[in-house]
């Protein structure tokens, strides 16, 4: 800047100063945009976290509400079944294998 004052007619110095001013303005614009984007990011992140917390509380409330009506169906063991032919324990089937089925139906 001092060079421009010392030699005001020097075209190269005027162009250099003009370029430095434009670079400074561009840099300030970038910094401003970065601050805006950072604030928006932080705001969206905090909103997301708040939504997650609200949903967790809602799920917890629903879970507590459902516990009132819990009939323990899932805790009860399923009925034990046995093969008609060999009396092995099965998982709800009438026969434990194809061989037992074939033997019983002959």
N, C-alpha and C positions, 0 to 999 in steps of 0.2 A: 504494500500500500504506500509505503514511503517512496518507493521508486516512482510510482505514478505521479506523486506530487512533485518529485524532483524533475522528471522529464514528462510533462503532460502530453507531448506530441508523439511520443513513441507508441506506435500502433501495436507492437508486440506486447508491450507492458499492459496496454489497455485490454487487449484480448486475454492476456493471462489473468488479470484482475477479474474480468468478466467471467471467465471460466471458473475461477476460484469461488466467486459468489454463487454461481450456479451449482457447483459441487456442494457448497455449504447448504444451500437451500434444499438440494436433493437429499443430503444426509439428514437434515432436520425433518424432512417429510418422511423418510424411512424410519427414523426414530419414533415419530408420532404414530405412524402406522403400526410399528411394533408394540408400542404401549397400548394402543387400542385393541390389537389382536390379543395381547396378553390378558387384558382385562376381560375381554369377551370369553376367552378360553377359561379363565378362572371362574367367571360367572356361570358358564355352562357346566363346568365341573362341579361346582358347589350345588347347582340345581340337580344335577344327576345324583350326587351323593345324598341330597335331601330326599329325592324320590325313592332311592334305594332304602333309606332308613324308614320312610313312611310305609313302603311296601312290606318291609320286614315286620314292622309293628302291626300292620294289618293282618299279615299271615299269622303272627303270634296270637292276635286276638281271635281270629277264626279258629285256630287250633285249640285255644282254650275254650271257645264256645262249643266246638265239636266234642271236646272231652266230656261235656255234660251228658251227651247222648251216646257215649261210648258203651257198646254192648259186649265188647271183648270178643267179637267174632273172629278177629284175626289171631287172637291169642289161643283160641281153642284148637286142640289138635284135630286133624281130620279123622274121620272114622276109619279104623283099620279094617282092611279087607284081606281075605285069604283066598288062595287058589282053591277051586272046587275039587281038584284032583289030588294035589300033593300037600295042601295046607301051608304053603309058603305065603309069607306076607306080601301083598301086592299094593300098588298105589292106586287103588280104586278099580282095578280091572277084575274080571271074573276069573281069568286064568293067568298064570305067571308066564307062560310061553306058548308057542304054537304047538309044541309037542303035547303039552297037557290038554290043550283044546282038542287036538286030533284024538288023543287017547280017550277023552270023555265022550266024544261024539261017535265013536265006533260002536 
